[in-house]
Amino acid sequence: SFAGQSNKWNTAQDAAPVVAAIAQHKDLRVLDLENNTLGPEAAKVIGDALASHPEFERAHFKDLFTGRLKTEIPLALKELFSGIIRAGAKLLELDLSDNALGPVGVEGMVDFMCSPSCYSLQELRLNNNGLGITGGTMLARALEKLLDNSQRDGHPWKLKVFVAGRNRLEKVGAKVYAPIFERLGSLEELAMPQNGIFHEGIAALAAALSHNPHLRILNLNDNTFTVKGARAMAKHLPSMQELQVINFGDCLLKSSGATALAKALMTEHFKLEELYLDGNELTVEGGLSVVEAIQNKPMLKVLMLDDNMFGEEGRETIEALLTDVGKLYALQSLENNIEPDSDDDDEDSQAQDSSSSDDSDSDDSDDSQADTDDTSDAAADNDDDDDGVLIVAHIDAPEPQIIEELDCTITVGPFTSIPSKAAEYALDPTAERLLGLPVAERTAAAFTAATTADGSSTADQQIERLVQLLSDTAVLANTTDQELSAAAAHSMCAVAEAVMTVAAQHQLVSFTTNTILVHLGLVKCEDKTFTRTQQQRRLLAKCLTALVQQQFFPRDAVSTLLYFLSRPSQSLDAHPQEKKLLLEALQSC
């Protein structure tokens, strides 16, 4: 090793000590030339010396061309690689990091990279080489040829580690490398941080990596996922069950993106040791979804959530929940946690995703940067003028009377019951169908089965349907009809039991709590078409008070609800009595 000696090897004479050391080692496996500077003439004699070592395996040529002209670098590389090829060496590792290669430098690599000496290559480290799209594409073409040649010769290339951070590859580069990664299927570590990759490139990488089932380390730090990129990655994460380290810090995930990733990690990924989601503008909603996702990870050592927007109360809530699930030890410092912007709209990046063009990186940049407030709380609540009238289906019955008093709409019968099953009521939750439900159909099991009747629902979709059904049933409970009121009360308890059972079984308590908060108007919904009237929110709050008193909700759900109810909210502050009673019920748990 000559690492760190700051030698200037210009001539053959300058390189004589290196040549002598190579000659003296009869079993030369590793040569470390890091942090020296090498010219073409010196490189030639070193390459000639390497030509005598077919056993050579690891070339550590990091930071080797400081102060060299662009034209010198490819010449020096060709001399070094020529010696390795002539030796017939089978390289295992090549590290050229921290060399200003650029496209010109890559010219000195391409012939070597598709030679038999690289058929055995397991680790390729090209961090901070300034490749750019052009240089990255040139190298990718050489690697494609390496794959072809190695397969043709019966020695298929099985790369394990690919590191190419800080190379300005952008989405074009990501899409060029994705097919290579897919063909390899052998990657165990991929690190491509700080490459300016936008969601389209992230999607291409995610799809390719799903063909690498042994992937252990995935580092895409400081690229621009946005919600669309996060969802693309979440789609393919289930195929990467060996992951130990995930670094998606500084990727503009926002809470929606983090929630999508959390749902993908929720039920498996038991080997996960480190999760980095710092600097992603997460609000407490996103943080809580992450907490739920990691609670069943027995190997977890590091959880990085710093530099997000939890605020002091949100930080305390997250720390409390981590304490409850026994994972507080993994949480790294939150010293850069900031207060959430009351005008911040977590869904702006999602709206941006859906409307932006994928034709250029500049379009993608707009996708990630144009954070507007098109969907503010006011928009979420612009249905406040809705009179909240409950439209009740009826057959051969008088028109229901609508009595409005202080935004407290009450639907009064008479009603004609319609014999129904739980599945029918779930699809059309009317007073008539609820009254027509036999007792056996008003159970948690019946409502659980009813919301999976099509057989294609995922657990989170089932939870969304059950919470919707709970909210609709809460509206029916607001009646002067005693029989309907009793049926609704019984059914609300059964639906609540169903939703929390599904949540517990699939470890989706945080998702369930978030869904309830959406219906209360305390958290924005990803679905921009989703609306709730003030009346529906008020009656759901009243329903939740009764359910909390009956201890339907686990401690972490209670803590989350308490946090959001304690904050000022346009949607529930309009109903101070219901909010007060729900807060008191939560605080008494």
WOLINGI-V689690 format. One record per residue. N is the residue number from 1. RES is the residue in one small letter. PSI is psi in whole degrees, 0 to 359 (NA if undefined). D_CENTER is the distance of its C-alpha to the mean C-alpha in Angstrom with 2 decimals. Layout:
BEGIN
n;res;psi;d_center
N;RES;PSI;D_CENTER
N;RES;PSI;D_CENTER
END
This chain:
BEGIN
n;res;psi;d_center
1;s;133;40.92
2;f;20;41.78
3;a;138;38.49
4;g;14;38.78
5;q;351;42.46
6;s;38;42.17
7;n;150;44.78
8;k;102;45.83
9;w;97;46.70
10;n;313;48.50
11;t;172;51.43
12;a;323;52.28
13;q;320;54.20
14;d;324;51.21
15;a;3;49.21
16;a;318;52.09
17;p;323;50.67
18;v;314;47.47
19;v;317;49.55
20;a;318;51.80
21;a;320;48.99
22;i;318;47.49
23;a;325;50.97
24;q;335;51.58
25;h;108;48.50
26;k;338;49.50
27;d;71;46.12
28;l;109;43.69
29;r;327;40.10
30;v;137;38.29
31;l;118;39.22
32;d;111;37.47
33;l;20;38.57
34;e;144;35.85
35;n;43;36.85
36;n;179;40.09
37;t;130;41.12
38;l;129;42.53
39;g;169;44.76
40;p;318;45.74
41;e;315;49.12
42;a;324;47.83
43;a;326;44.98
44;k;314;47.63
45;v;327;49.51
46;i;318;46.39
47;g;319;45.33
48;d;322;48.87
49;a;320;48.66
50;l;336;45.37
51;a;346;47.15
52;s;9;49.04
53;h;82;46.04
54;p;344;44.61
55;e;354;42.88
56;f;135;40.65
57;e;328;36.91
58;r;118;34.88
59;a;105;35.19
60;h;90;33.81
61;f;39;34.66
62;k;141;32.27
63;d;59;33.61
64;l;357;36.81
65;f;31;37.86
66;t;130;37.99
67;g;3;40.66
68;r;151;41.22
69;l;154;41.86
70;k;321;39.41
71;t;339;42.11
72;e;326;42.68
73;i;308;39.21
74;p;327;39.25
75;l;315;42.84
76;a;319;42.06
77;l;317;39.11
78;k;321;41.32
79;e;316;43.98
80;l;311;41.69
81;f;330;40.08
82;s;318;43.53
83;g;320;44.72
84;i;318;41.83
85;i;315;42.45
86;r;328;46.20
87;a;342;45.70
88;g;23;43.80
89;a;150;41.18
90;k;96;37.99
91;l;139;35.26
92;l;328;32.37
93;e;136;30.71
94;l;120;30.90
95;d;110;29.63
96;l;24;30.45
97;s;156;28.01
98;d;31;29.25
99;n;132;31.83
100;a;73;32.17
101;l;302;32.40
102;g;183;31.36
103;p;325;32.58
104;v;315;36.07
105;g;325;35.08
106;v;332;33.15
107;e;331;36.52
108;g;357;37.74
109;m;330;35.01
110;v;320;34.83
111;d;319;37.94
112;f;321;37.04
113;m;342;33.47
114;c;17;34.81
115;s;163;37.73
116;p;337;38.41
117;s;341;37.77
118;c;0;34.03
119;y;329;33.96
120;s;1;33.22
121;l;124;30.65
122;q;332;27.78
123;e;123;26.31
124;l;113;26.10
125;r;115;25.24
126;l;52;25.46
127;n;135;23.77
128;n;54;25.12
129;n;358;27.58
130;g;38;27.38
131;l;318;27.21
132;g;179;26.06
133;i;319;25.57
134;t;307;29.17
135;g;320;29.25
136;g;320;25.89
137;t;319;27.20
138;m;314;30.50
139;l;319;28.96
140;a;320;26.76
141;r;322;29.98
142;a;322;31.65
143;l;326;28.91
144;e;319;29.22
145;k;324;32.93
146;l;316;32.39
147;l;313;30.59
148;d;311;33.46
149;n;317;36.17
150;s;322;34.92
151;q;321;34.61
152;r;322;38.02
153;d;5;39.57
154;g;17;38.20
155;h;68;35.93
156;p;134;32.41
157;w;131;30.13
158;k;73;27.44
159;l;137;25.36
160;k;324;23.21
161;v;125;21.93
162;f;117;21.09
163;v;122;20.63
164;a;55;20.91
165;g;159;19.50
166;r;52;21.20
167;n;5;22.83
168;r;42;22.09
169;l;329;21.12
170;e;189;19.18
171;k;330;17.96
172;v;313;21.38
173;g;319;21.20
174;a;319;17.79
175;k;336;19.32
176;v;321;22.44
177;y;335;20.93
178;a;313;18.65
179;p;329;21.81
180;i;314;23.07
181;f;321;20.09
182;e;317;20.38
183;r;323;24.10
184;l;302;23.84
185;g;10;21.82
186;s;2;22.61
187;l;138;19.95
188;e;340;19.15
189;e;130;17.69
190;l;123;16.13
191;a;112;16.05
192;m;53;15.96
193;p;159;15.22
194;q;54;17.00
195;n;5;17.82
196;g;34;17.28
197;i;125;15.06
198;f;182;13.99
199;h;327;11.91
200;e;320;14.69
201;g;322;14.74
202;i;318;11.05
203;a;319;11.71
204;a;317;14.85
205;l;317;13.52
206;a;315;10.96
207;a;319;14.02
208;a;319;16.26
209;l;338;14.43
210;s;346;14.54
211;h;8;18.25
212;n;79;18.02
213;p;347;17.98
214;h;12;19.08
215;l;124;16.23
216;r;327;16.08
217;i;125;14.62
218;l;111;11.84
219;n;105;12.15
220;l;31;10.98
221;n;143;11.73
222;d;40;13.30
223;n;174;12.49
224;t;88;11.80
225;f;306;8.67
226;t;180;9.55
227;v;322;8.43
228;k;317;9.93
229;g;321;8.23
230;a;319;4.64
231;r;323;6.82
232;a;318;8.66
233;m;317;6.41
234;a;325;5.73
235;k;326;9.47
236;h;350;10.44
237;l;325;8.81
238;p;340;11.79
239;s;1;14.08
240;m;65;13.15
241;q;352;14.65
242;e;1;16.30
243;l;130;13.39
244;q;328;14.77
245;v;125;12.97
246;i;122;9.41
247;n;99;9.76
248;f;35;7.33
249;g;149;10.01
250;d;45;11.72
251;c;12;9.40
252;l;46;10.26
253;l;323;7.02
254;k;173;9.52
255;s;323;9.51
256;s;319;8.88
257;g;318;5.55
258;a;322;4.76
259;t;320;6.93
260;a;316;5.71
261;l;320;3.08
262;a;318;6.27
263;k;324;8.50
264;a;331;7.78
265;l;353;8.55
266;m;308;11.24
267;t;340;14.33
268;e;224;14.48
269;h;51;13.28
270;f;351;16.34
271;k;2;16.81
272;l;127;13.89
273;e;327;15.77
274;e;132;13.71
275;l;119;10.31
276;y;114;10.23
277;l;30;8.40
278;d;156;11.81
279;g;38;13.06
280;n;14;10.43
281;e;35;13.00
282;l;136;11.57
283;t;180;14.44
284;v;330;15.44
285;e;313;13.94
286;g;319;10.34
287;g;319;11.78
288;l;324;13.53
289;s;325;10.77
290;v;318;9.35
291;v;317;13.06
292;e;322;13.56
293;a;328;10.96
294;i;357;12.71
295;q;339;16.21
296;n;24;17.12
297;k;96;16.17
298;p;338;19.74
299;m;359;19.14
300;l;130;16.79
301;k;328;18.53
302;v;127;16.28
303;l;111;13.77
304;m;113;13.50
305;l;17;12.87
306;d;166;15.81
307;d;39;16.50
308;n;193;14.78
309;m;56;16.85
310;f;331;17.60
311;g;170;21.33
312;e;316;23.82
313;e;319;23.83
314;g;320;20.07
315;r;314;20.10
316;e;322;22.90
317;t;316;21.22
318;i;317;18.11
319;e;323;20.59
320;a;317;22.76
321;l;322;20.18
322;l;324;19.18
323;t;317;22.94
324;d;322;23.38
325;v;6;21.04
326;g;30;22.50
327;k;12;19.55
328;l;329;20.74
329;y;332;22.02
330;a;338;18.59
331;l;124;17.69
332;q;170;18.62
333;s;140;20.67
334;l;41;19.61
335;e;337;22.56
336;n;16;20.92
337;n;132;19.51
338;i;164;21.01
339;e;141;22.18
340;p;146;20.23
341;d;123;21.98
342;s;338;23.72
343;d;358;23.62
344;d;136;19.93
345;d;108;18.29
346;d;339;14.56
347;e;0;15.01
348;d;323;16.90
349;s;330;14.20
350;q;315;13.70
351;a;322;17.46
352;q;317;17.54
353;d;313;15.29
354;s;339;17.67
355;s;348;20.77
356;s;157;20.33
357;s;149;21.96
358;d;14;20.44
359;d;337;23.79
360;s;163;23.27
361;d;332;21.08
362;s;324;22.94
363;d;318;21.74
364;d;325;18.13
365;s;319;19.06
366;d;323;20.42
367;d;324;17.22
368;s;337;15.44
369;q;333;18.50
370;a;75;20.47
371;d;101;19.25
372;t;173;21.95
373;d;43;22.91
374;d;334;23.84
375;t;72;22.47
376;s;179;23.78
377;d;325;24.97
378;a;320;28.27
379;a;321;26.85
380;a;334;25.12
381;d;16;28.52
382;n;4;30.84
383;d;14;31.90
384;d;339;33.83
385;d;350;37.02
386;d;132;36.50
387;d;357;39.34
388;g;21;37.19
389;v;131;39.89
390;l;121;39.15
391;i;115;40.32
392;v;126;41.76
393;a;145;42.86
394;h;155;46.44
395;i;122;49.14
396;d;43;52.78
397;a;155;52.18
398;p;156;53.10
399;e;126;50.60
400;p;144;48.46
401;q;139;49.40
402;i;118;46.85
403;i;118;47.69
404;e;123;45.65
405;e;113;46.18
406;l;52;44.05
407;d;36;40.91
408;c;70;41.47
409;t;131;41.85
410;i;132;43.57
411;t;126;44.18
412;v;139;47.57
413;g;201;48.91
414;p;157;50.86
415;f;149;48.39
416;t;113;49.17
417;s;147;46.97
418;i;115;45.48
419;p;124;45.23
420;s;168;41.55
421;k;165;38.93
422;a;322;35.62
423;a;322;33.79
424;e;320;36.12
425;y;322;35.68
426;a;326;31.87
427;l;330;32.24
428;d;78;35.00
429;p;81;35.13
430;t;164;38.62
431;a;318;41.34
432;e;318;43.52
433;r;323;40.98
434;l;317;40.12
435;l;334;43.84
436;g;0;44.25
437;l;124;41.75
438;p;160;43.68
439;v;323;42.81
440;a;341;41.30
441;e;1;38.74
442;r;42;37.71
443;t;162;35.87
444;a;318;32.31
445;a;319;32.60
446;a;318;33.94
447;f;328;31.24
448;t;313;28.52
449;a;325;30.23
450;a;327;30.76
451;t;5;27.12
452;t;26;26.51
453;a;329;29.73
454;d;350;28.29
455;g;0;26.77
456;s;1;23.55
457;s;138;21.53
458;t;169;18.33
459;a;319;18.34
460;d;325;16.23
461;q;322;18.57
462;q;318;21.48
463;i;317;20.57
464;e;320;20.37
465;r;320;23.79
466;l;319;25.28
467;v;321;24.40
468;q;318;25.86
469;l;322;28.88
470;l;316;29.25
471;s;318;29.38
472;d;322;31.86
473;t;326;34.00
474;a;325;34.10
475;v;318;35.72
476;l;335;38.31
477;a;343;39.14
478;n;74;40.47
479;t;159;43.83
480;t;353;47.49
481;d;113;47.81
482;q;322;47.97
483;e;317;47.26
484;l;319;44.09
485;s;317;43.02
486;a;319;43.48
487;a;320;41.67
488;a;318;38.68
489;a;316;38.62
490;h;317;38.75
491;s;323;36.05
492;m;319;33.66
493;c;319;33.93
494;a;318;33.38
495;v;318;30.28
496;a;317;28.88
497;e;320;29.62
498;a;312;27.95
499;v;320;24.66
500;m;332;24.46
501;t;314;25.52
502;v;318;22.77
503;a;316;20.23
504;a;318;21.73
505;q;324;21.98
506;h;11;18.32
507;q;50;17.07
508;l;33;15.92
509;v;317;18.18
510;s;318;15.72
511;f;318;14.60
512;t;315;18.37
513;t;318;19.28
514;n;321;16.94
515;t;320;18.58
516;i;318;21.93
517;l;325;21.23
518;v;315;20.47
519;h;333;23.83
520;l;351;25.51
521;g;15;24.36
522;l;345;22.78
523;v;140;19.19
524;k;148;18.57
525;c;142;17.64
526;e;328;15.28
527;d;109;18.33
528;k;346;20.78
529;t;351;23.68
530;f;130;23.30
531;t;152;26.18
532;r;139;28.05
533;t;163;31.52
534;q;324;32.64
535;q;316;34.82
536;q;322;32.04
537;r;317;30.08
538;r;316;33.27
539;l;329;34.14
540;l;320;30.73
541;a;319;31.09
542;k;318;34.55
543;c;316;33.31
544;l;326;30.64
545;t;314;33.39
546;a;321;35.34
547;l;321;32.43
548;v;319;31.47
549;q;333;35.15
550;q;7;35.11
551;q;45;32.19
552;f;339;29.83
553;f;137;26.75
554;p;169;25.50
555;r;317;25.60
556;d;325;21.95
557;a;319;22.03
558;v;317;25.33
559;s;318;24.04
560;t;315;21.21
561;l;320;23.71
562;l;320;26.23
563;y;312;24.08
564;f;325;23.47
565;l;335;27.04
566;s;347;28.43
567;r;154;27.23
568;p;139;29.23
569;s;126;28.13
570;q;326;29.90
571;s;323;29.17
572;l;342;30.74
573;d;341;33.10
574;a;349;35.26
575;h;71;35.94
576;p;325;36.84
577;q;312;38.61
578;e;320;35.79
579;k;317;33.30
580;k;314;35.80
581;l;321;36.43
582;l;319;32.77
583;l;316;32.22
584;e;320;35.33
585;a;318;34.24
586;l;317;30.87
587;q;334;32.68
588;s;353;35.19
589;c;NA;32.75
END
